[in-house]
Amino acid sequence: MNNTLAISTNSVTAMVTQFNNAQVQMLSIYVIAFMLLLTVFNLLLGEILHQKVHLEGSQLAKQVYNLKLEQTADREIIAALADDHGFMLEPGSMPFHFSAFMAEDSEIFNYKTVSLKLYHWPFWVVESHLFILLNLVMIGAAIWGYRWWRVLFRRHDSADEVSPQIGNTQFTSAKSTQQTTVKVSHHDMAVGSTKALIPKQQATTGENPAITGMYGIQSNHQHLFALLYCAQPFPDNVDLERHFKLIMVKGFKELSRVSVKLLSSGGLAITLENIPQAEIDTYTKRLHQTIYQASLPYRGDLSRKEIKIGVCNYRDGADQTIVYQLTKSALTLAKQSAWQHIHRVPFNYTRSTVLANSFENLADYIGKKKFMLFFQPLFEFASGDILQHEALIRVRHKSLGMLSAKQFIPQLKSDDAITLLDKTVLDQVIKLLKSEPSPLTVSINLHALNWFDDDYWHWFGKRMGNIKAANKLQFEISEVDFYQHLQLLKFAFSRIELVGSSVLIDNVSSSSKVTLLDKYKVIKGLKLSYDLIHNIDKNITQQKQVRQIVTKAERVNLPVYGVGVETQQELNMLKKLGVVGAQGFYFTEPLQEFTNVTVN
């Protein structure tokens, strides 16, 4: 009996050993076959990517030929185009330890008379994410297939087992151990692949502070995202994305990155990165001018008003979905305006997002008097006294607190709401002038719509009929609106002059037409644009422009004022250039009432 048991045990042991050997042999064949398949797959993938690089280089050579670019004179443009295609005109630098494995490849690409020698990183470096992803997919599929093969093999073996009592115990133990090993390895592989992808995601979204620091992006720099709408279609044979990309790269060489994308709707999305905060408005205007000039070769009959741009300026880390929504809203407002071709909305996650997505009618806040008026004093340099105040409205929002005019006016959904706003502000200023007598003038910034609305000025004439303090009111209009719509402003100016009020030209940035103001007796002064004031002590060009404006304004007896003064250096320079007075946070914040504060 013992001998029989020993024989049976030996037989089972031999069968288990034979089974394990067969399993190891099958696993070896499986691994070898898989490695051969993986090698062939990577060779084919490498060949395909190499062909892709060759095709990109040939297309670049063709593009340089079609654009008639000279390799010496237009080297910067060719370099920008090459970078867009993933090439370099000169070899980059690489640490010595990696130079043998990651040295740039060089190829010569020809198209007709054009011959370009371009450098590029090896395709397996450029497309490393693709290699990693596809190889992980192949490995995962191999592991999944091996596990299923083992399940089928186990079922087949169970039907042929001779000694289930002993052999099955040992076999099951072996299988459990191996199966556990496979599961752990698969888990580690999945975790590793996820960790490998995280840095790339962070670099793409810009949320990694280390990446931000690497590129030296400063906190006082912002980005512009713009959506373009053109009322006239371009010819079908024009590659809008490449055309405007070339123009943008050439027109904004000083920026670290310029991106142009053609949307499925037919519009263009443009991104300008790392713009100094003080120059946001300047770059916005340059963007419209650049796009207009780039459009003329294809649409010679195009006018400036037919090109509308919505812009959102934002900092690193801003939610791109919200940036797009705000830009789209800005473009809608620009398209609705007959004279405002550019509308810019700054990114503010709390307020702008809530207001953009809100269904509430902000005009109700005006109608229910849920606002306050503040007054920004303008100081005379010679005496230090306040010459006048500029009325600034602040709306008391139920959840967002005080909102400035720039924050809530873009959210007003109708012309009637805008008209209500200006009427309410005027009424409130008149009440304050009656209750708090002051020899000082109060200036009001009217919305551009109301300057050309005859109904508003009919109402204005009736409202000001018996107001004794009408001579203390001034109404500000931007330089652009004034010169572009002189004929439409005649009725408004006649009403203002009739009641004894006056006009200030705001946001003045040019001296070319200042002498024409002599014929308009209702105009009593000029306010310089913030772009000319900011850092004027450091910019000779701005100083020359202000000096020219002051010189021509003196010929027609008009005082020139500065706005947005923030430093002592700016103040001293304005005095030196002949500016009469100024306002800004250097002197004081907006006040809740008239005051006799003097400048030091």
ZIFENSUL-V419308 format. One record per helix or strand of 2 or more residues. SS is the DSSP state (H for helix, E for strand). FROM is the first residue (numbers start at 1). LEN is the number of residues. Records with the same first field share a line. If there is no record, write none. Layout:
SS = FROM-LEN + FROM-LEN
//
This chain:
H = 2-65 + 75-10 + 96-7 + 123-4 + 128-33 + 167-39 + 209-6 + 240-12 + 277-20 + 304-3 + 320-17 + 351-7 + 363-5 + 405-7 + 415-21 + 448-4 + 454-10 + 468-5 + 479-6 + 487-13 + 514-6 + 530-4 + 536-3 + 540-16 + 568-9
E = 105-7 + 114-7 + 221-10 + 258-5 + 268-9 + 307-8 + 342-5 + 371-10 + 386-12 + 401-4 + 441-5 + 473-6 + 502-7 + 523-6 + 559-4 + 581-2
//
